[in-house]
Amino acid sequence: MQRVWVLWADCDTPAAIAALDAFRPAPAIVVRSGSGENRHAYWTLSGPIGVDEATAANRRLAHALGADGGAVTMAATILRPPATANFKHTPAVAVVAERIQPWRRVSARRLVGELDDPPARVTPRAERRDVGDISDDDGLRQVAPAVYVQALTGLSAERDGKVSCPFHGEDRTPSLHVYEDPAAGWYCYGCGRGGSIFDLGAEVFGLATRGREFVELRVRLQAALGAWAPAAPARKRADQPSGDLPPNARGR
């Protein structure tokens, strides 16, 4: 599967169902999934979009509606079709189409272009990828993400902090989020790539973030972004005298 003609949301709470009722444009297809009042909503598109772009768009819909934002947003997901049965219950409950109006089409940009991305999934420091023996006061780590994303990819973030991801297909509904804080870095909700300046550099230059390739990666980043990297504070040697005493006072 390379093209997607429909976007969807799994509304599995009363709040999500209420938000769906108020959402515009309304979905072309609504299916009762067989679990209480839960609904599966589908928006038929006026033109196809890529797989990664569809996943990112589904996540925006889920975030806007308070719907299920997990694996169900993936483009390969198959939700319960009408005229089947939901066997989570005893006896099984019929899955019923509440609305079928496939002629109501909408562009992906109109549908989700103004919707916010869900919050970034912050990875605990202990679980982050190894990027070499670089301390947190390293100047490259302090370069603003908006600066290094533009310098390395040529893409300038809009005021909402989003750019079209250069790493997966055609991203017509920009899914790469550029954060203000260097510690948050960047993250694409379409393909799942993200991280620090080193992770972006690794993607752009085709290098690893460890071993000898990391040394080359850092050299290239320094050449491209050294002007924006604040100088690291000088480190005091173990045998350097304390600032409280003049050098010739040592040992007295």
Secondary structure, 3 states (H helix, E strand, C coil): CCEEEEEEEEECCHHHHHHHHHCCCCCCEEEECCCCCCEEEEEEEEEEEEHHHHHHHHHHHHHHHCCCCCHHHCCCCCCCCCCCEECCCCCCEECEEEEECCCCEECHHHHHCCCCCCCCCCCCHHHCCCCCCCCCCCHHHHCCHHHHHHHHHCCCCCCCCEECCCCCCCCCCCCEEECCCCCCCEEECCCCCEECHHHHHHHHHCCCCCHHHHHHHHHHHHHHHHHHCCCCCCCCCCCCCCCCCCHHHCCC
